[in-house]
Amino acid sequence: MLVRLLYASRTVDTREETIESILNQSRQFNPTSGITGILCYGGGVFLQAIEGGRNAVSDLYGHIQKDPRHKDVVLLHYEEISERRFGGWTMGQVDASRVNTNILLKYSERAELDPYNVSGQVSLALLEELMATASIIGRS
């Protein structure tokens, strides 16, 4: 059974090397676990969608909650799915600081990534629009 999980977290360390470390680790681990997804980062905030088998996604989310590079981890959305939306990415990446501010304003009060103050459905819609507008890099 496939599931999709969407969560937000704040980074403890905003250095580019830390963000790259998280992406590289997920790109190495996810293919062996059958996990796909995207990670959006901006202003010290992560918004991530992960898809895969229920146990694999649950295990990964448990690992993220314990990861010292993340804090304020919040589950935004969880659902059983019939197909993947982000299947082309072992972990696609969006740098929210480079996204057209009109896209962010469409889903939020301010032109910044703030999944803590919108619903999980709104955050998922934002990720889908970012995917549709080719704002995601790192297809691998």
N, CA, C and O atoms as CSV, one atom per row, in Angstrom:
chain,resi,resn,atom,element,x,y,z
A,1,MET,N,N,0.835,-1.182,0.000
A,1,MET,CA,C,0.000,0.000,0.000
A,1,MET,C,C,0.878,1.243,0.000
A,1,MET,O,O,1.803,1.366,0.804
A,2,LEU,N,N,0.578,2.162,-0.910
A,2,LEU,CA,C,1.318,3.423,-1.000
A,2,LEU,C,C,0.687,4.492,-0.116
A,2,LEU,O,O,-0.534,4.555,0.030
A,3,VAL,N,N,1.538,5.329,0.471
A,3,VAL,CA,C,1.073,6.466,1.264
A,3,VAL,C,C,1.900,7.695,0.911
A,3,VAL,O,O,3.008,7.593,0.384
A,4,ARG,N,N,1.338,8.849,1.214
A,4,ARG,CA,C,2.055,10.116,1.079
A,4,ARG,C,C,2.000,10.812,2.430
A,4,ARG,O,O,0.941,10.901,3.052
A,5,LEU,N,N,3.139,11.300,2.872
A,5,LEU,CA,C,3.246,12.018,4.136
A,5,LEU,C,C,3.863,13.380,3.840
A,5,LEU,O,O,4.835,13.486,3.093
A,6,LEU,N,N,3.296,14.396,4.426
A,6,LEU,CA,C,3.797,15.756,4.269
A,6,LEU,C,C,4.095,16.300,5.660
A,6,LEU,O,O,3.251,16.234,6.555
A,7,TYR,N,N,5.298,16.838,5.837
A,7,TYR,CA,C,5.657,17.393,7.138
A,7,TYR,C,C,6.429,18.695,6.946
A,7,TYR,O,O,6.937,18.989,5.864
A,8,ALA,N,N,6.500,19.452,8.013
A,8,ALA,CA,C,7.325,20.662,8.066
A,8,ALA,C,C,8.287,20.510,9.234
A,8,ALA,O,O,7.990,19.843,10.225
A,9,SER,N,N,9.442,21.141,9.095
A,9,SER,CA,C,10.390,21.208,10.205
A,9,SER,C,C,11.248,22.448,10.026
A,9,SER,O,O,11.254,23.080,8.970
A,10,ARG,N,N,11.960,22.771,11.068
A,10,ARG,CA,C,12.920,23.871,11.011
A,10,ARG,C,C,14.316,23.263,11.109
A,10,ARG,O,O,14.532,22.275,11.810
A,11,THR,N,N,15.240,23.864,10.405
A,11,THR,CA,C,16.608,23.372,10.465
A,11,THR,C,C,17.318,23.961,11.670
A,11,THR,O,O,17.110,25.121,12.027
A,12,VAL,N,N,18.142,23.165,12.278
A,12,VAL,CA,C,18.949,23.620,13.403
A,12,VAL,C,C,20.140,24.422,12.888
A,12,VAL,O,O,20.601,25.358,13.542
A,13,ASP,N,N,20.631,24.043,11.704
A,13,ASP,CA,C,21.829,24.645,11.116
A,13,ASP,C,C,21.498,25.047,9.683
A,13,ASP,O,O,21.196,24.184,8.859
A,14,THR,N,N,21.549,26.330,9.373
A,14,THR,CA,C,21.141,26.818,8.051
A,14,THR,C,C,22.275,26.860,7.026
A,14,THR,O,O,22.087,27.370,5.921
A,15,ARG,N,N,23.432,26.338,7.374
A,15,ARG,CA,C,24.529,26.334,6.407
A,15,ARG,C,C,24.174,25.470,5.203
A,15,ARG,O,O,23.508,24.444,5.341
A,16,GLU,N,N,24.617,25.884,4.036
A,16,GLU,CA,C,24.327,25.161,2.795
A,16,GLU,C,C,24.815,23.716,2.861
A,16,GLU,O,O,24.173,22.821,2.312
A,17,GLU,N,N,25.941,23.484,3.526
A,17,GLU,CA,C,26.473,22.124,3.634
A,17,GLU,C,C,25.501,21.198,4.366
A,17,GLU,O,O,25.383,20.020,4.030
A,18,THR,N,N,24.807,21.739,5.367
A,18,THR,CA,C,23.847,20.923,6.124
A,18,THR,C,C,22.672,20.535,5.248
A,18,THR,O,O,22.231,19.386,5.268
A,19,ILE,N,N,22.161,21.491,4.477
A,19,ILE,CA,C,21.040,21.210,3.577
A,19,ILE,C,C,21.464,20.175,2.533
A,19,ILE,O,O,20.725,19.234,2.243
A,20,GLU,N,N,22.652,20.357,1.977
A,20,GLU,CA,C,23.163,19.399,0.988
A,20,GLU,C,C,23.348,18.021,1.604
A,20,GLU,O,O,23.103,17.009,0.946
A,21,SER,N,N,23.770,17.974,2.840
A,21,SER,CA,C,23.950,16.701,3.537
A,21,SER,C,C,22.618,15.965,3.662
A,21,SER,O,O,22.554,14.755,3.446
A,22,ILE,N,N,21.567,16.685,4.007
A,22,ILE,CA,C,20.238,16.077,4.132
A,22,ILE,C,C,19.774,15.552,2.777
A,22,ILE,O,O,19.257,14.439,2.685
A,23,LEU,N,N,19.958,16.349,1.730
A,23,LEU,CA,C,19.553,15.916,0.388
A,23,LEU,C,C,20.352,14.709,-0.080
A,23,LEU,O,O,19.783,13.747,-0.596
A,24,ASN,N,N,21.660,14.755,0.094
A,24,ASN,CA,C,22.495,13.638,-0.346
A,24,ASN,C,C,22.158,12.354,0.394
A,24,ASN,O,O,22.119,11.278,-0.203
A,25,GLN,N,N,21.918,12.466,1.676
A,25,GLN,CA,C,21.562,11.285,2.460
A,25,GLN,C,C,20.248,10.695,1.968
A,25,GLN,O,O,20.129,9.477,1.830
A,26,SER,N,N,19.262,11.545,1.702
A,26,SER,CA,C,17.975,11.026,1.249
A,26,SER,C,C,18.076,10.434,-0.153
A,26,SER,O,O,17.413,9.441,-0.454
A,27,ARG,N,N,18.892,11.029,-1.008
A,27,ARG,CA,C,19.045,10.506,-2.370
A,27,ARG,C,C,19.755,9.156,-2.377
A,27,ARG,O,O,19.551,8.357,-3.291
A,28,GLN,N,N,20.582,8.895,-1.376
A,28,GLN,CA,C,21.245,7.595,-1.274
A,28,GLN,C,C,20.332,6.554,-0.641
A,28,GLN,O,O,20.302,5.405,-1.081
A,29,PHE,N,N,19.591,6.946,0.384
A,29,PHE,CA,C,18.761,6.013,1.143
A,29,PHE,C,C,17.431,5.702,0.449
A,29,PHE,O,O,17.000,4.549,0.434
A,30,ASN,N,N,16.786,6.708,-0.117
A,30,ASN,CA,C,15.423,6.543,-0.607
A,30,ASN,C,C,15.236,5.488,-1.693
A,30,ASN,O,O,14.264,4.737,-1.623
A,31,PRO,N,N,16.111,5.390,-2.691
A,31,PRO,CA,C,15.877,4.372,-3.729
A,31,PRO,C,C,15.822,2.945,-3.180
A,31,PRO,O,O,15.029,2.132,-3.656
A,32,THR,N,N,16.649,2.638,-2.194
A,32,THR,CA,C,16.643,1.286,-1.639
A,32,THR,C,C,15.392,1.014,-0.810
A,32,THR,O,O,15.043,-0.143,-0.576
A,33,SER,N,N,14.717,2.068,-0.365
A,33,SER,CA,C,13.510,1.929,0.434
A,33,SER,C,C,12.233,2.144,-0.382
A,33,SER,O,O,11.127,2.028,0.145
A,34,GLY,N,N,12.394,2.457,-1.666
A,34,GLY,CA,C,11.226,2.702,-2.505
A,34,GLY,C,C,10.534,4.016,-2.202
A,34,GLY,O,O,9.333,4.157,-2.436
A,35,ILE,N,N,11.282,4.980,-1.680
A,35,ILE,CA,C,10.713,6.272,-1.306
A,35,ILE,C,C,11.043,7.318,-2.359
A,35,ILE,O,O,12.172,7.394,-2.844
A,36,THR,N,N,10.050,8.119,-2.705
A,36,THR,CA,C,10.223,9.262,-3.593
A,36,THR,C,C,9.649,10.485,-2.894
A,36,THR,O,O,8.952,10.368,-1.886
A,37,GLY,N,N,9.952,11.672,-3.444
A,37,GLY,CA,C,9.392,12.869,-2.835
A,37,GLY,C,C,10.117,14.122,-3.234
A,37,GLY,O,O,10.989,14.114,-4.103
A,38,ILE,N,N,9.737,15.207,-2.579
A,38,ILE,CA,C,10.387,16.491,-2.812
A,38,ILE,C,C,10.589,17.200,-1.480
A,38,ILE,O,O,9.851,16.997,-0.517
A,39,LEU,N,N,11.613,18.034,-1.467
A,39,LEU,CA,C,11.960,18.822,-0.290
A,39,LEU,C,C,12.031,20.279,-0.708
A,39,LEU,O,O,12.783,20.633,-1.616
A,40,CYS,N,N,11.259,21.115,-0.054
A,40,CYS,CA,C,11.290,22.550,-0.294
A,40,CYS,C,C,11.922,23.188,0.938
A,40,CYS,O,O,11.560,22.870,2.071
A,41,TYR,N,N,12.870,24.090,0.702
A,41,TYR,CA,C,13.576,24.731,1.805
A,41,TYR,C,C,13.612,26.231,1.587
A,41,TYR,O,O,13.889,26.703,0.485
A,42,GLY,N,N,13.332,26.971,2.635
A,42,GLY,CA,C,13.434,28.420,2.570
A,42,GLY,C,C,13.297,29.026,3.947
A,42,GLY,O,O,12.448,28.607,4.734
A,43,GLY,N,N,14.121,30.002,4.241
A,43,GLY,CA,C,14.014,30.714,5.508
A,43,GLY,C,C,14.153,29.829,6.731
A,43,GLY,O,O,13.534,30.089,7.763
A,44,GLY,N,N,14.965,28.780,6.619
A,44,GLY,CA,C,15.160,27.888,7.757
A,44,GLY,C,C,14.072,26.852,7.933
A,44,GLY,O,O,14.065,26.124,8.925
A,45,VAL,N,N,13.135,26.771,6.968
A,45,VAL,CA,C,11.994,25.860,7.059
A,45,VAL,C,C,12.067,24.810,5.954
A,45,VAL,O,O,12.345,25.124,4.797
A,46,PHE,N,N,11.813,23.563,6.332
A,46,PHE,CA,C,11.668,22.468,5.377
A,46,PHE,C,C,10.190,22.150,5.209
A,46,PHE,O,O,9.435,22.143,6.182
A,47,LEU,N,N,9.785,21.890,3.986
A,47,LEU,CA,C,8.482,21.329,3.678
A,47,LEU,C,C,8.785,20.133,2.796
A,47,LEU,O,O,9.351,20.285,1.714
A,48,GLN,N,N,8.414,18.948,3.248
A,48,GLN,CA,C,8.779,17.750,2.507
A,48,GLN,C,C,7.586,16.824,2.353
A,48,GLN,O,O,6.812,16.601,3.284
A,49,ALA,N,N,7.465,16.292,1.139
A,49,ALA,CA,C,6.503,15.232,0.843
A,49,ALA,C,C,7.304,13.975,0.575
A,49,ALA,O,O,8.249,13.988,-0.214
A,50,ILE,N,N,6.925,12.885,1.231
A,50,ILE,CA,C,7.553,11.599,0.963
A,50,ILE,C,C,6.464,10.592,0.635
A,50,ILE,O,O,5.394,10.590,1.243
A,51,GLU,N,N,6.756,9.733,-0.342
A,51,GLU,CA,C,5.798,8.731,-0.803
A,51,GLU,C,C,6.478,7.375,-0.836
A,51,GLU,O,O,7.682,7.272,-1.072
A,52,GLY,N,N,5.701,6.349,-0.599
A,52,GLY,CA,C,6.231,4.994,-0.668
A,52,GLY,C,C,5.343,4.051,0.111
A,52,GLY,O,O,4.200,4.373,0.435
A,53,GLY,N,N,5.885,2.878,0.407
A,53,GLY,CA,C,5.146,1.920,1.221
A,53,GLY,C,C,4.923,2.452,2.623
A,53,GLY,O,O,5.726,3.225,3.145
A,54,ARG,N,N,3.827,2.030,3.221
A,54,ARG,CA,C,3.453,2.555,4.542
A,54,ARG,C,C,4.562,2.377,5.572
A,54,ARG,O,O,4.885,3.318,6.296
A,55,ASN,N,N,5.145,1.191,5.650
A,55,ASN,CA,C,6.189,0.960,6.653
A,55,ASN,C,C,7.439,1.784,6.378
A,55,ASN,O,O,8.033,2.341,7.301
A,56,ALA,N,N,7.841,1.863,5.112
A,56,ALA,CA,C,9.043,2.628,4.765
A,56,ALA,C,C,8.865,4.107,5.079
A,56,ALA,O,O,9.770,4.742,5.621
A,57,VAL,N,N,7.703,4.656,4.743
A,57,VAL,CA,C,7.435,6.075,5.006
A,57,VAL,C,C,7.365,6.327,6.512
A,57,VAL,O,O,7.907,7.315,7.009
A,58,SER,N,N,6.705,5.443,7.220
A,58,SER,CA,C,6.599,5.590,8.673
A,58,SER,C,C,7.977,5.531,9.331
A,58,SER,O,O,8.280,6.328,10.219
A,59,ASP,N,N,8.812,4.584,8.892
A,59,ASP,CA,C,10.161,4.474,9.443
A,59,ASP,C,C,10.981,5.734,9.166
A,59,ASP,O,O,11.681,6.236,10.045
A,60,LEU,N,N,10.886,6.241,7.928
A,60,LEU,CA,C,11.642,7.444,7.577
A,60,LEU,C,C,11.174,8.644,8.404
A,60,LEU,O,O,11.996,9.415,8.899
A,61,TYR,N,N,9.863,8.799,8.551
A,61,TYR,CA,C,9.348,9.922,9.337
A,61,TYR,C,C,9.819,9.823,10.799
A,61,TYR,O,O,10.155,10.836,11.414
A,62,GLY,N,N,9.841,8.613,11.343
A,62,GLY,CA,C,10.344,8.425,12.704
A,62,GLY,C,C,11.808,8.827,12.813
A,62,GLY,O,O,12.227,9.409,13.812
A,63,HIS,N,N,12.584,8.512,11.775
A,63,HIS,CA,C,13.999,8.891,11.750
A,63,HIS,C,C,14.145,10.420,11.694
A,63,HIS,O,O,14.983,10.996,12.388
A,64,ILE,N,N,13.321,11.065,10.862
A,64,ILE,CA,C,13.375,12.530,10.730
A,64,ILE,C,C,13.056,13.196,12.061
A,64,ILE,O,O,13.696,14.177,12.440
A,65,GLN,N,N,12.060,12.660,12.772
A,65,GLN,CA,C,11.684,13.237,14.057
A,65,GLN,C,C,12.831,13.187,15.067
A,65,GLN,O,O,12.918,14.039,15.951
A,66,LYS,N,N,13.704,12.196,14.937
A,66,LYS,CA,C,14.825,12.040,15.865
A,66,LYS,C,C,16.112,12.691,15.354
A,66,LYS,O,O,17.091,12.794,16.093
A,67,ASP,N,N,16.112,13.127,14.095
A,67,ASP,CA,C,17.306,13.688,13.472
A,67,ASP,C,C,17.654,15.026,14.126
A,67,ASP,O,O,16.817,15.929,14.134
A,68,PRO,N,N,18.860,15.180,14.673
A,68,PRO,CA,C,19.213,16.423,15.363
A,68,PRO,C,C,19.337,17.632,14.433
A,68,PRO,O,O,19.470,18.758,14.911
A,69,ARG,N,N,19.296,17.421,13.118
A,69,ARG,CA,C,19.338,18.540,12.171
A,69,ARG,C,C,17.970,19.197,11.996
A,69,ARG,O,O,17.858,20.274,11.411
A,70,HIS,N,N,16.924,18.532,12.513
A,70,HIS,CA,C,15.551,19.044,12.416
A,70,HIS,C,C,15.018,19.388,13.801
A,70,HIS,O,O,15.357,18.738,14.790
A,71,LYS,N,N,14.183,20.412,13.856
A,71,LYS,CA,C,13.434,20.702,15.079
A,71,LYS,C,C,12.030,21.135,14.663
A,71,LYS,O,O,11.789,21.433,13.493
A,72,ASP,N,N,11.119,21.168,15.610
A,72,ASP,CA,C,9.723,21.570,15.358
A,72,ASP,C,C,9.108,20.759,14.212
A,72,ASP,O,O,8.446,21.316,13.338
A,73,VAL,N,N,9.330,19.451,14.223
A,73,VAL,CA,C,8.782,18.577,13.186
A,73,VAL,C,C,7.277,18.426,13.409
A,73,VAL,O,O,6.831,18.028,14.485
A,74,VAL,N,N,6.498,18.755,12.359
A,74,VAL,CA,C,5.038,18.713,12.451
A,74,VAL,C,C,4.479,17.953,11.256
A,74,VAL,O,O,4.811,18.252,10.109
A,75,LEU,N,N,3.627,16.971,11.532
A,75,LEU,CA,C,2.930,16.246,10.481
A,75,LEU,C,C,1.817,17.140,9.942
A,75,LEU,O,O,0.954,17.587,10.698
A,76,LEU,N,N,1.835,17.402,8.625
A,76,LEU,CA,C,0.842,18.279,8.006
A,76,LEU,C,C,-0.260,17.507,7.294
A,76,LEU,O,O,-1.412,17.938,7.258
A,77,HIS,N,N,0.108,16.359,6.726
A,77,HIS,CA,C,-0.859,15.610,5.919
A,77,HIS,C,C,-0.371,14.176,5.769
A,77,HIS,O,O,0.827,13.927,5.634
A,78,TYR,N,N,-1.308,13.239,5.794
A,78,TYR,CA,C,-0.993,11.829,5.578
A,78,TYR,C,C,-2.175,11.204,4.873
A,78,TYR,O,O,-3.322,11.417,5.266
A,79,GLU,N,N,-1.901,10.424,3.820
A,79,GLU,CA,C,-2.997,9.771,3.119
A,79,GLU,C,C,-2.518,8.524,2.395
A,79,GLU,O,O,-1.354,8.415,2.009
A,80,GLU,N,N,-3.439,7.589,2.220
A,80,GLU,CA,C,-3.200,6.452,1.346
A,80,GLU,C,C,-3.393,6.955,-0.074
A,80,GLU,O,O,-4.291,7.754,-0.338
A,81,ILE,N,N,-2.547,6.486,-0.993
A,81,ILE,CA,C,-2.614,6.954,-2.374
A,81,ILE,C,C,-2.631,5.766,-3.331
A,81,ILE,O,O,-2.142,4.684,-3.008
A,82,SER,N,N,-3.200,5.986,-4.505
A,82,SER,CA,C,-3.217,4.934,-5.520
A,82,SER,C,C,-2.032,5.056,-6.469
A,82,SER,O,O,-1.652,4.089,-7.129
A,83,GLU,N,N,-1.444,6.264,-6.533
A,83,GLU,CA,C,-0.262,6.479,-7.361
A,83,GLU,C,C,0.553,7.629,-6.796
A,83,GLU,O,O,0.051,8.465,-6.045
A,84,ARG,N,N,1.811,7.648,-7.173
A,84,ARG,CA,C,2.719,8.691,-6.695
A,84,ARG,C,C,2.560,9.965,-7.525
A,84,ARG,O,O,2.332,9.899,-8.733
A,85,ARG,N,N,2.679,11.102,-6.886
A,85,ARG,CA,C,2.728,12.386,-7.593
A,85,ARG,C,C,4.166,12.816,-7.831
A,85,ARG,O,O,4.448,13.549,-8.779
A,86,PHE,N,N,5.072,12.366,-6.977
A,86,PHE,CA,C,6.462,12.800,-7.036
A,86,PHE,C,C,7.374,11.615,-7.342
A,86,PHE,O,O,8.491,11.536,-6.832
A,87,GLY,N,N,6.895,10.703,-8.171
A,87,GLY,CA,C,7.609,9.468,-8.461
A,87,GLY,C,C,8.885,9.640,-9.255
A,87,GLY,O,O,9.721,8.737,-9.264
A,88,GLY,N,N,9.064,10.771,-9.925
A,88,GLY,CA,C,10.258,10.992,-10.726
A,88,GLY,C,C,11.455,11.457,-9.925
A,88,GLY,O,O,12.529,11.664,-10.489
A,89,TRP,N,N,11.293,11.626,-8.621
A,89,TRP,CA,C,12.387,12.161,-7.801
A,89,TRP,C,C,12.694,11.222,-6.644
A,89,TRP,O,O,11.800,10.852,-5.882
A,90,THR,N,N,13.968,10.835,-6.513
A,90,THR,CA,C,14.353,10.160,-5.275
A,90,THR,C,C,14.289,11.186,-4.147
A,90,THR,O,O,13.982,10.850,-3.003
A,91,MET,N,N,14.584,12.443,-4.488
A,91,MET,CA,C,14.320,13.574,-3.603
A,91,MET,C,C,14.585,14.846,-4.389
A,91,MET,O,O,15.711,15.341,-4.435
A,92,GLY,N,N,13.529,15.370,-5.009
A,92,GLY,CA,C,13.636,16.635,-5.712
A,92,GLY,C,C,13.820,17.762,-4.721
A,92,GLY,O,O,13.477,17.622,-3.547
A,93,GLN,N,N,14.353,18.863,-5.174
A,93,GLN,CA,C,14.662,19.979,-4.284
A,93,GLN,C,C,14.100,21.280,-4.838
A,93,GLN,O,O,14.195,21.549,-6.035
A,94,VAL,N,N,13.524,22.069,-3.971
A,94,VAL,CA,C,13.060,23.413,-4.309
A,94,VAL,C,C,13.731,24.373,-3.346
A,94,VAL,O,O,13.667,24.183,-2.131
A,95,ASP,N,N,14.370,25.398,-3.873
A,95,ASP,CA,C,14.918,26.470,-3.045
A,95,ASP,C,C,13.881,27.592,-3.051
A,95,ASP,O,O,13.761,28.331,-4.029
A,96,ALA,N,N,13.137,27.714,-1.959
A,96,ALA,CA,C,12.037,28.676,-1.902
A,96,ALA,C,C,12.501,30.113,-2.106
A,96,ALA,O,O,11.710,30.963,-2.514
A,97,SER,N,N,13.760,30.393,-1.831
A,97,SER,CA,C,14.242,31.762,-2.020
A,97,SER,C,C,14.347,32.119,-3.504
A,97,SER,O,O,14.469,33.295,-3.848
A,98,ARG,N,N,14.300,31.127,-4.377
A,98,ARG,CA,C,14.402,31.376,-5.814
A,98,ARG,C,C,13.066,31.211,-6.539
A,98,ARG,O,O,13.006,31.321,-7.764
A,99,VAL,N,N,12.013,30.953,-5.797
A,99,VAL,CA,C,10.686,30.757,-6.382
A,99,VAL,C,C,10.016,32.102,-6.614
A,99,VAL,O,O,10.163,33.025,-5.814
A,100,ASN,N,N,9.285,32.205,-7.704
A,100,ASN,CA,C,8.501,33.402,-7.987
A,100,ASN,C,C,7.605,33.696,-6.780
A,100,ASN,O,O,6.824,32.841,-6.363
A,101,THR,N,N,7.716,34.889,-6.229
A,101,THR,CA,C,6.957,35.227,-5.020
A,101,THR,C,C,5.451,35.160,-5.238
A,101,THR,O,O,4.702,34.973,-4.279
A,102,ASN,N,N,4.994,35.309,-6.471
A,102,ASN,CA,C,3.557,35.209,-6.742
A,102,ASN,C,C,3.025,33.815,-6.425
A,102,ASN,O,O,1.881,33.669,-5.996
A,103,ILE,N,N,3.848,32.794,-6.634
A,103,ILE,CA,C,3.419,31.435,-6.300
A,103,ILE,C,C,3.255,31.299,-4.794
A,103,ILE,O,O,2.269,30.729,-4.325
A,104,LEU,N,N,4.212,31.817,-4.033
A,104,LEU,CA,C,4.112,31.731,-2.576
A,104,LEU,C,C,2.930,32.538,-2.056
A,104,LEU,O,O,2.229,32.099,-1.144
A,105,LEU,N,N,2.708,33.717,-2.630
A,105,LEU,CA,C,1.576,34.555,-2.201
A,105,LEU,C,C,0.227,33.923,-2.518
A,105,LEU,O,O,-0.762,34.191,-1.837
A,106,LYS,N,N,0.185,33.105,-3.525
A,106,LYS,CA,C,-1.058,32.423,-3.888
A,106,LYS,C,C,-1.532,31.515,-2.751
A,106,LYS,O,O,-2.732,31.293,-2.592
A,107,TYR,N,N,-0.590,30.993,-1.961
A,107,TYR,CA,C,-0.912,30.008,-0.932
A,107,TYR,C,C,-0.677,30.481,0.499
A,107,TYR,O,O,-0.906,29.725,1.443
A,108,SER,N,N,-0.222,31.724,0.671
A,108,SER,CA,C,0.136,32.174,2.004
A,108,SER,C,C,-0.092,33.677,2.141
A,108,SER,O,O,-0.245,34.379,1.141
A,109,GLU,N,N,-0.113,34.159,3.360
A,109,GLU,CA,C,-0.309,35.588,3.610
A,109,GLU,C,C,0.881,36.411,3.164
A,109,GLU,O,O,0.726,37.554,2.733
A,110,ARG,N,N,2.077,35.831,3.269
A,110,ARG,CA,C,3.300,36.528,2.889
A,110,ARG,C,C,4.060,35.690,1.868
A,110,ARG,O,O,3.831,34.487,1.746
A,111,ALA,N,N,4.950,36.324,1.149
A,111,ALA,CA,C,5.734,35.646,0.106
A,111,ALA,C,C,6.912,34.899,0.721
A,111,ALA,O,O,8.072,35.171,0.408
A,112,GLU,N,N,6.592,33.954,1.601
A,112,GLU,CA,C,7.623,33.138,2.223
A,112,GLU,C,C,7.057,31.756,2.500
A,112,GLU,O,O,5.844,31.584,2.624
A,113,LEU,N,N,7.925,30.793,2.592
A,113,LEU,CA,C,7.520,29.430,2.897
A,113,LEU,C,C,7.119,29.364,4.361
A,113,LEU,O,O,7.955,29.554,5.245
A,114,ASP,N,N,5.839,29.097,4.627
A,114,ASP,CA,C,5.361,29.061,6.002
A,114,ASP,C,C,4.295,27.972,6.166
A,114,ASP,O,O,3.120,28.282,6.361
A,115,PRO,N,N,4.697,26.707,6.088
A,115,PRO,CA,C,3.716,25.623,6.192
A,115,PRO,C,C,3.092,25.501,7.582
A,115,PRO,O,O,2.094,24.798,7.744
A,116,TYR,N,N,3.651,26.160,8.568
A,116,TYR,CA,C,3.095,26.102,9.919
A,116,TYR,C,C,1.784,26.876,10.043
A,116,TYR,O,O,1.007,26.646,10.969
A,117,ASN,N,N,1.543,27.795,9.107
A,117,ASN,CA,C,0.357,28.640,9.203
A,117,ASN,C,C,-0.645,28.419,8.081
A,117,ASN,O,O,-1.528,29.249,7.864
A,118,VAL,N,N,-0.514,27.298,7.361
A,118,VAL,CA,C,-1.508,26.936,6.349
A,118,VAL,C,C,-1.831,25.451,6.529
A,118,VAL,O,O,-1.111,24.735,7.225
A,119,SER,N,N,-2.893,25.004,5.911
A,119,SER,CA,C,-3.275,23.601,6.035
A,119,SER,C,C,-2.327,22.706,5.252
A,119,SER,O,O,-1.588,23.162,4.380
A,120,GLY,N,N,-2.368,21.431,5.582
A,120,GLY,CA,C,-1.574,20.459,4.848
A,120,GLY,C,C,-1.977,20.395,3.389
A,120,GLY,O,O,-1.122,20.219,2.521
A,121,GLN,N,N,-3.271,20.535,3.102
A,121,GLN,CA,C,-3.747,20.515,1.721
A,121,GLN,C,C,-3.179,21.693,0.939
A,121,GLN,O,O,-2.813,21.541,-0.227
A,122,VAL,N,N,-3.101,22.860,1.563
A,122,VAL,CA,C,-2.535,24.043,0.904
A,122,VAL,C,C,-1.049,23.825,0.641
A,122,VAL,O,O,-0.556,24.166,-0.434
A,123,SER,N,N,-0.336,23.265,1.604
A,123,SER,CA,C,1.090,22.992,1.408
A,123,SER,C,C,1.310,21.986,0.286
A,123,SER,O,O,2.246,22.131,-0.501
A,124,LEU,N,N,0.462,20.975,0.205
A,124,LEU,CA,C,0.571,19.992,-0.872
A,124,LEU,C,C,0.283,20.644,-2.223
A,124,LEU,O,O,0.956,20.348,-3.210
A,125,ALA,N,N,-0.701,21.516,-2.271
A,125,ALA,CA,C,-1.012,22.235,-3.517
A,125,ALA,C,C,0.168,23.106,-3.950
A,125,ALA,O,O,0.467,23.201,-5.140
A,126,LEU,N,N,0.835,23.739,-2.989
A,126,LEU,CA,C,2.020,24.534,-3.301
A,126,LEU,C,C,3.102,23.652,-3.922
A,126,LEU,O,O,3.689,24.024,-4.938
A,127,LEU,N,N,3.372,22.497,-3.328
A,127,LEU,CA,C,4.391,21.603,-3.872
A,127,LEU,C,C,4.025,21.137,-5.279
A,127,LEU,O,O,4.891,21.032,-6.148
A,128,GLU,N,N,2.752,20.861,-5.498
A,128,GLU,CA,C,2.323,20.433,-6.829
A,128,GLU,C,C,2.506,21.550,-7.852
A,128,GLU,O,O,2.905,21.287,-8.986
A,129,GLU,N,N,2.222,22.788,-7.466
A,129,GLU,CA,C,2.426,23.904,-8.391
A,129,GLU,C,C,3.909,24.122,-8.666
A,129,GLU,O,O,4.296,24.418,-9.796
A,130,LEU,N,N,4.731,23.977,-7.646
A,130,LEU,CA,C,6.168,24.108,-7.857
A,130,LEU,C,C,6.660,23.040,-8.830
A,130,LEU,O,O,7.527,23.307,-9.663
A,131,MET,N,N,6.112,21.840,-8.725
A,131,MET,CA,C,6.477,20.774,-9.647
A,131,MET,C,C,5.994,21.124,-11.056
A,131,MET,O,O,6.732,20.928,-12.022
A,132,ALA,N,N,4.785,21.634,-11.187
A,132,ALA,CA,C,4.217,21.964,-12.500
A,132,ALA,C,C,4.937,23.131,-13.173
A,132,ALA,O,O,4.959,23.223,-14.400
A,133,THR,N,N,5.521,24.017,-12.379
A,133,THR,CA,C,6.208,25.176,-12.940
A,133,THR,C,C,7.716,24.948,-13.059
A,133,THR,O,O,8.485,25.889,-13.251
A,134,ALA,N,N,8.119,23.696,-12.942
A,134,ALA,CA,C,9.525,23.322,-13.110
A,134,ALA,C,C,10.448,24.019,-12.116
A,134,ALA,O,O,11.591,24.334,-12.445
A,135,SER,N,N,9.962,24.260,-10.916
A,135,SER,CA,C,10.782,24.873,-9.873
A,135,SER,C,C,11.596,23.843,-9.103
A,135,SER,O,O,12.404,24.203,-8.247
A,136,ILE,N,N,11.388,22.564,-9.403
A,136,ILE,CA,C,12.074,21.509,-8.672
A,136,ILE,C,C,13.326,21.093,-9.417
A,136,ILE,O,O,13.298,20.867,-10.627
A,137,ILE,N,N,14.420,20.994,-8.687
A,137,ILE,CA,C,15.689,20.539,-9.271
A,137,ILE,C,C,16.079,19.227,-8.609
A,137,ILE,O,O,15.477,18.811,-7.620
A,138,GLY,N,N,17.073,18.597,-9.158
A,138,GLY,CA,C,17.592,17.401,-8.501
A,138,GLY,C,C,16.860,16.132,-8.848
A,138,GLY,O,O,16.814,15.211,-8.033
A,139,ARG,N,N,16.279,16.048,-10.044
A,139,ARG,CA,C,15.618,14.814,-10.444
A,139,ARG,C,C,16.679,13.729,-10.572
A,139,ARG,O,O,17.579,13.822,-11.407
A,140,SER,N,N,16.568,12.710,-9.747
A,140,SER,CA,C,17.553,11.631,-9.822
A,140,SER,C,C,16.934,10.343,-9.338
A,140,SER,O,O,17.599,9.307,-9.321
